[in-house]
């Protein structure tokens, strides 16, 4: 259709009573004058056509732009805008988890940008946990290039060994992080501020629960974020404890396999084994001795390590077994005195490692009630009767282990 055709269409509608052929002929020869001026109607028609065509063009461009957005991944270009930011990659995080962390930190423009880069680079499967220094507004590929190189980790390592009490752990942490011991002690007072499920503070042995972080500060080597607070450090250690015990299904398996003993009680037994054992091979056997004395024979534990724990938290000097006196064994004020009080102590007495936890979860079968170290390598001899135990003590004296 031409512009003239549009003009004629307007006039056809205006003059329906006229003979179409005669009217067009008149219009063509100029003998008939149009009402209102033909030039005005032509301009209007032209203007409306422009609006129509312009609208169609704008709509087409908008649609193209929208469709293009669905197929184009939002991404920054290059290595960032220079503004630095530290990002922590946690253990067992997926590429999607890392991508979301990067988006939140304004490192990458979209999670998809990082995920696409990770999918195209096999090195992404080996990203190590830790804290990395990146920049804001990096491309997905540029961010990935930083994370796949372990040399880019910000190293702030902290190491805590198995079997340390909570107070000794605070001292070790303070030495390595320069955070005052008092800060750790203050943070640990509010046990409910930590993400420890309530079932961890349940006892089935009739004793009242004394809430403490003792036993929950998992011994390991950690990479801490830059300038952490005492609370952040403890949160990281507790999170590792929950991860390790969760992987072991510790709580479920204890209640299933240990005859109604609660996870907290088994954790306490693990701490006893960790503290008393001189070798990894004896961890399970010492756990078995604890179970037998407390739950089978209703005997006092008579572990010197519990007595010493009570001395430590009271701010008193601890003693070697050979230096213990009858007054120490009869001290009722020491609630951790397992020579006087039957049953398990009020709390764990140290922070056990994974092998001690496994020993408490699945101790070897045996009717042992006694044990004593018999050599300078830490090996112990186990006995079912007092007579056997006395014979083992002779071996220990001969080796110079006890008096």
C-alpha positions as CSV (number, residue, x, y, z in Angstrom):
1,X,0.0,0.0,0.0
2,X,1.4,3.5,-0.9
3,X,0.8,6.8,0.8
4,X,-1.7,7.7,-2.0
5,X,-3.6,4.5,-1.3
6,X,-3.9,5.5,2.3
7,X,-5.2,9.0,1.3
8,X,-7.8,7.4,-1.0
9,X,-8.9,5.1,1.7
10,X,-9.7,8.0,3.9
11,X,-11.7,9.7,1.1
12,X,-13.6,6.5,0.3
13,X,-14.9,6.3,3.8
14,X,-15.8,10.0,3.7
15,X,-17.8,9.8,0.5
16,X,-19.5,6.5,0.5
17,X,-22.5,7.8,-1.7
18,X,-20.3,8.7,-4.7
19,X,-19.5,6.4,-7.5
20,X,-15.9,5.2,-6.8
21,X,-14.7,5.3,-10.4
22,X,-16.0,8.8,-11.1
23,X,-14.6,10.1,-7.9
24,X,-11.1,8.7,-8.5
25,X,-11.2,10.2,-12.1
26,X,-12.0,13.6,-10.7
27,X,-9.3,13.3,-8.2
28,X,-6.8,12.3,-10.8
29,X,-7.6,15.2,-13.2
30,X,-7.9,17.7,-10.4
31,X,-11.4,18.8,-11.4
32,X,-12.9,17.9,-8.0
33,X,-11.6,19.9,-4.9
34,X,-11.3,17.8,-1.8
35,X,-13.0,19.1,1.4
36,X,-10.7,20.2,4.1
37,X,-7.6,20.2,1.9
38,X,-5.9,17.0,0.6
39,X,-2.5,18.1,1.7
40,X,-3.5,18.0,5.4
41,X,-4.8,14.5,5.2
42,X,-1.7,13.3,3.4
43,X,0.5,14.7,6.2
44,X,-1.6,13.0,8.9
45,X,-1.4,9.7,7.1
46,X,2.3,10.0,6.6
47,X,2.8,10.9,10.3
48,X,0.7,8.0,11.5
49,X,2.6,5.6,9.3
50,X,5.9,6.9,10.8
51,X,4.5,6.3,14.3
52,X,3.4,2.8,13.3
53,X,6.7,1.9,11.8
54,X,8.6,3.4,14.6
55,X,6.6,1.5,17.2
56,X,7.2,-1.7,15.4
57,X,10.9,-1.0,15.3
58,X,11.1,-0.1,19.0
59,X,9.2,-3.2,19.9
60,X,11.4,-5.4,17.8
61,X,14.6,-3.9,19.3
62,X,13.1,-4.3,22.9
63,X,12.3,-7.9,22.1
64,X,15.7,-8.6,20.7
65,X,17.4,-7.0,23.7
66,X,15.3,-9.1,26.1
67,X,16.0,-12.3,24.2
68,X,19.6,-11.5,24.0
69,X,19.6,-11.1,27.8
70,X,18.4,-14.6,28.3
71,X,21.3,-16.0,26.3
72,X,24.1,-13.7,27.5
73,X,25.8,-14.3,30.9
74,X,26.3,-11.1,32.9
75,X,30.0,-10.8,33.5
76,X,32.6,-8.2,34.3
77,X,35.7,-7.8,32.2
78,X,39.3,-8.2,33.3
79,X,41.0,-8.6,36.7
80,X,38.8,-6.2,38.7
81,X,38.6,-2.5,39.6
82,X,41.5,-2.6,42.1
83,X,39.4,-2.7,45.2
84,X,40.6,-5.7,47.3
85,X,38.4,-8.1,49.1
86,X,39.1,-11.4,51.1
87,X,36.9,-14.4,50.3
88,X,36.8,-17.6,52.3
89,X,36.4,-20.9,50.5
90,X,35.1,-23.5,53.0
91,X,35.7,-27.2,53.0
92,X,33.4,-29.3,50.7
93,X,31.9,-26.2,48.9
94,X,30.7,-26.7,45.4
95,X,31.4,-24.4,42.4
96,X,27.9,-23.0,42.9
97,X,28.6,-22.3,46.6
98,X,31.8,-20.5,45.8
99,X,30.0,-18.6,43.0
100,X,27.4,-17.4,45.4
101,X,30.0,-16.3,47.9
102,X,31.8,-14.3,45.1
103,X,28.6,-12.6,44.0
104,X,27.9,-11.6,47.6
105,X,31.4,-10.2,47.9
106,X,30.9,-8.2,44.6
107,X,33.8,-10.1,43.0
108,X,31.8,-11.5,40.0
109,X,28.7,-10.1,38.4
110,X,26.8,-13.3,38.3
111,X,27.1,-16.8,39.7
112,X,26.7,-18.2,36.2
113,X,29.8,-16.3,35.0
114,X,32.0,-18.2,37.6
115,X,30.2,-21.5,37.1
116,X,30.8,-21.3,33.3
117,X,34.5,-20.6,33.8
118,X,34.7,-23.5,36.3
119,X,33.0,-25.9,33.9
120,X,35.5,-25.1,31.2
121,X,38.6,-25.5,33.5
122,X,39.3,-28.9,35.1
123,X,41.5,-27.2,37.7
124,X,38.3,-25.9,39.4
125,X,37.8,-29.4,40.9
126,X,40.9,-28.9,43.0
127,X,40.2,-25.5,44.6
128,X,41.5,-25.7,48.2
129,X,39.7,-24.3,51.3
130,X,41.2,-21.1,52.6
131,X,41.0,-17.4,52.4
132,X,41.9,-15.7,49.1
133,X,42.7,-12.1,48.2
134,X,40.6,-11.0,45.1
135,X,39.4,-7.8,43.7
136,X,35.8,-6.5,43.1
137,X,34.3,-6.7,39.6
138,X,36.5,-9.5,38.2
139,X,35.4,-11.6,35.3
140,X,34.4,-15.2,36.2
141,X,37.6,-16.5,34.6
142,X,39.9,-14.0,36.3
143,X,38.4,-15.0,39.7
144,X,38.8,-18.7,38.9
145,X,42.4,-18.2,38.0
146,X,43.1,-16.8,41.5
147,X,41.3,-19.6,43.3
148,X,42.9,-22.5,41.5
149,X,46.4,-21.4,42.6
150,X,47.1,-22.4,46.2
151,X,49.9,-19.8,46.3
152,X,47.2,-17.2,46.4
153,X,45.8,-18.3,49.7
154,X,46.3,-16.0,52.6
155,X,48.1,-18.2,55.2
156,X,47.1,-17.7,58.8
157,X,47.6,-21.2,60.2
158,X,46.7,-22.3,63.7
159,X,47.5,-25.7,65.0
160,X,45.9,-27.4,68.0
161,X,46.8,-30.9,69.1
162,X,44.7,-33.7,70.5
163,X,44.1,-34.0,74.2
164,X,44.5,-30.4,75.3
165,X,42.1,-29.1,77.9
166,X,40.0,-26.0,76.9
167,X,42.2,-23.7,79.0
168,X,45.4,-25.0,77.5
169,X,43.8,-24.7,74.1
170,X,43.1,-21.0,74.7
171,X,46.8,-20.5,75.6
172,X,47.9,-22.2,72.4
173,X,45.4,-20.2,70.3
174,X,46.6,-17.0,72.0
175,X,50.2,-17.7,71.2
176,X,49.4,-18.2,67.5
177,X,46.8,-15.6,66.9
178,X,47.9,-12.9,69.5
179,X,44.3,-12.8,70.7
180,X,44.4,-12.5,74.6
181,X,43.5,-15.6,76.5
182,X,40.9,-13.6,78.3
183,X,39.0,-13.0,75.1
184,X,38.7,-16.7,74.5
185,X,37.6,-17.3,78.1
186,X,34.9,-14.6,77.8
187,X,33.7,-15.8,74.5
188,X,33.4,-19.4,75.8
189,X,31.3,-18.4,78.8
190,X,28.2,-18.0,76.6
191,X,27.9,-21.6,75.4
192,X,24.4,-21.0,73.9
193,X,25.9,-18.4,71.5
194,X,27.6,-21.3,69.6
195,X,25.8,-23.5,67.1
196,X,25.9,-26.7,69.1
197,X,22.7,-28.7,68.9
198,X,20.9,-29.3,72.1
199,X,21.2,-33.1,72.0
200,X,24.9,-32.7,72.6
201,X,24.1,-31.5,76.1
202,X,21.9,-34.4,77.2
203,X,22.9,-37.1,79.7
204,X,21.2,-40.4,80.4
205,X,23.2,-41.3,83.4
206,X,21.1,-39.2,85.8
207,X,23.7,-36.5,86.3
208,X,23.0,-32.8,85.7
209,X,24.5,-31.4,82.5
210,X,27.2,-28.7,83.1
211,X,27.4,-26.8,79.8
212,X,30.9,-26.2,78.6
213,X,32.9,-26.0,75.3
214,X,35.2,-28.6,76.7
215,X,35.4,-31.5,74.2
216,X,33.9,-29.4,71.3
217,X,37.1,-27.6,70.2
218,X,38.2,-30.1,67.6
219,X,42.0,-30.5,67.4
220,X,43.3,-29.8,63.9
221,X,45.3,-27.4,61.7
222,X,43.2,-24.4,60.7
223,X,43.5,-21.5,58.3
224,X,41.9,-18.5,60.0
225,X,40.5,-15.4,58.3
226,X,42.6,-12.2,58.6
227,X,42.2,-10.6,62.1
228,X,39.7,-13.0,63.5
229,X,38.0,-12.5,66.8
230,X,38.1,-15.1,69.6
231,X,34.5,-16.0,68.9
232,X,35.2,-16.5,65.2
233,X,38.1,-18.8,66.0
234,X,36.0,-20.9,68.4
235,X,33.2,-21.0,65.9
236,X,35.5,-22.4,63.3
237,X,36.8,-25.2,65.6
238,X,33.3,-26.1,66.8
239,X,32.1,-26.2,63.2
240,X,34.9,-28.7,62.4
241,X,33.8,-30.8,65.4
242,X,30.2,-30.9,64.1
243,X,31.4,-31.7,60.6
244,X,33.7,-34.6,61.7
245,X,31.1,-36.1,64.1
246,X,28.4,-35.6,61.6
247,X,30.4,-37.5,58.9
248,X,30.9,-40.3,61.5
249,X,27.2,-40.3,62.4
250,X,28.6,-40.2,65.9
251,X,25.4,-39.2,67.8
252,X,23.1,-41.6,65.9
253,X,25.5,-44.6,66.2
254,X,26.2,-44.0,69.9
255,X,22.5,-44.1,70.8
256,X,22.1,-47.1,68.5
257,X,25.1,-49.2,69.6
258,X,26.1,-48.1,73.1
259,X,23.0,-49.2,75.0
260,X,21.3,-45.9,75.7
261,X,24.5,-43.9,76.4
262,X,24.0,-40.3,75.2
263,X,26.4,-38.7,72.7
264,X,27.7,-36.3,75.4
265,X,28.6,-39.3,77.7
266,X,30.4,-41.0,74.8
267,X,32.2,-37.7,74.1
268,X,33.3,-37.6,77.7
269,X,34.6,-41.2,77.4
270,X,36.5,-40.2,74.3
271,X,38.2,-37.3,76.2
272,X,39.2,-39.8,79.0
273,X,40.7,-42.2,76.5
274,X,42.5,-39.3,74.6
275,X,44.1,-38.1,77.9
276,X,45.0,-41.4,79.4
277,X,46.3,-43.2,76.3
278,X,49.9,-43.2,75.3
279,X,49.3,-44.8,71.9
280,X,46.6,-44.7,69.3
281,X,46.2,-48.5,69.6
282,X,45.1,-48.2,73.2
283,X,42.4,-45.5,72.7
284,X,39.5,-48.0,72.2
285,X,40.7,-50.3,75.0
286,X,40.8,-47.4,77.5
287,X,37.3,-46.4,76.4
288,X,36.2,-49.9,77.0
289,X,37.6,-49.8,80.6
290,X,35.7,-46.6,81.2
291,X,32.4,-48.1,80.0
292,X,33.0,-51.3,82.0
293,X,33.7,-49.5,85.3
294,X,30.9,-47.0,85.0
295,X,28.1,-48.8,83.3
296,X,28.8,-52.5,83.9
297,X,30.4,-52.7,87.4
298,X,29.2,-49.4,88.9
299,X,32.8,-48.8,90.1
300,X,34.5,-45.4,90.4
301,X,36.7,-44.6,87.4
302,X,39.8,-43.8,89.5
303,X,41.4,-42.0,86.7
304,X,44.0,-39.5,87.9
305,X,43.5,-37.4,84.8
306,X,40.0,-36.4,86.0
307,X,41.4,-35.3,89.4
308,X,44.0,-33.2,87.6
309,X,41.4,-31.6,85.4
310,X,39.6,-30.5,88.5
311,X,42.8,-29.0,89.9
312,X,43.5,-27.1,86.6
313,X,40.1,-25.4,86.3
314,X,40.4,-24.4,90.0
315,X,43.6,-22.7,89.2
316,X,45.7,-25.2,91.2
317,X,48.9,-27.0,90.2
318,X,48.4,-30.4,88.7
319,X,50.3,-33.5,89.8
320,X,51.9,-36.6,88.4
321,X,50.3,-39.8,89.6
322,X,53.4,-40.7,91.6
323,X,52.9,-37.4,93.5
324,X,49.3,-37.9,94.4
325,X,48.5,-38.2,98.1
326,X,45.6,-39.8,100.0
327,X,44.2,-36.3,100.7
328,X,43.9,-35.7,96.9
329,X,42.0,-38.9,96.5
330,X,39.7,-38.0,99.3
331,X,39.1,-34.4,98.3
332,X,35.3,-34.0,97.9
333,X,35.6,-30.4,96.8
334,X,37.1,-31.6,93.5
335,X,34.0,-32.6,91.6
336,X,36.2,-34.2,89.0
337,X,37.7,-36.5,91.6
338,X,36.8,-39.9,90.1
339,X,38.4,-41.7,93.0
340,X,35.7,-40.3,95.2
341,X,32.7,-39.8,92.9
342,X,31.3,-42.6,90.8
343,X,30.3,-42.2,87.2
344,X,31.6,-40.0,84.5
345,X,32.9,-36.5,85.4
346,X,30.6,-33.4,85.0
347,X,32.1,-32.6,81.5
348,X,34.6,-33.9,79.1
349,X,38.2,-33.3,80.4
350,X,39.9,-32.5,77.1
351,X,39.3,-32.2,73.3
352,X,39.5,-35.6,71.7
353,X,40.6,-36.2,68.1
354,X,38.8,-38.3,65.5
355,X,40.6,-41.6,66.5
356,X,39.6,-41.2,70.1
357,X,36.0,-40.5,69.1
358,X,36.1,-43.7,67.0
359,X,37.5,-45.6,70.0
360,X,34.6,-44.4,72.2
361,X,32.1,-45.2,69.4
362,X,33.3,-48.7,68.6
363,X,35.6,-49.9,71.4
364,X,37.0,-53.5,71.1
365,X,35.2,-56.2,73.1
366,X,36.8,-57.0,76.5
367,X,36.1,-57.2,80.2
368,X,39.0,-55.0,81.2
369,X,38.7,-53.0,84.4
370,X,42.4,-51.9,84.8
371,X,45.3,-50.6,82.8
372,X,48.8,-49.3,83.4
373,X,51.5,-48.0,81.2
374,X,54.4,-50.5,81.1
375,X,57.0,-48.9,78.8
376,X,58.4,-45.5,77.8
377,X,56.6,-45.7,74.4
378,X,53.2,-45.3,76.1
379,X,51.9,-48.8,75.7
380,X,49.6,-50.1,78.4
381,X,48.8,-53.5,79.8
382,X,45.1,-54.3,80.5
383,X,43.6,-56.6,83.1
384,X,40.3,-58.0,84.1
385,X,41.2,-58.7,87.8
386,X,43.1,-56.8,90.4
387,X,45.6,-59.7,90.6
388,X,46.4,-59.3,86.9
389,X,46.6,-55.6,87.4
390,X,49.1,-56.0,90.2
391,X,51.2,-58.2,88.0
392,X,51.2,-55.6,85.3
393,X,52.2,-52.9,87.8
394,X,55.3,-55.0,88.6
395,X,56.3,-54.7,84.9
396,X,55.7,-51.0,85.0
397,X,58.0,-50.6,88.0
398,X,60.6,-52.7,86.4
399,X,60.5,-50.4,83.4
400,X,60.7,-47.3,85.7
401,X,57.3,-46.0,84.7
402,X,55.8,-46.0,88.2
403,X,57.2,-46.1,91.7
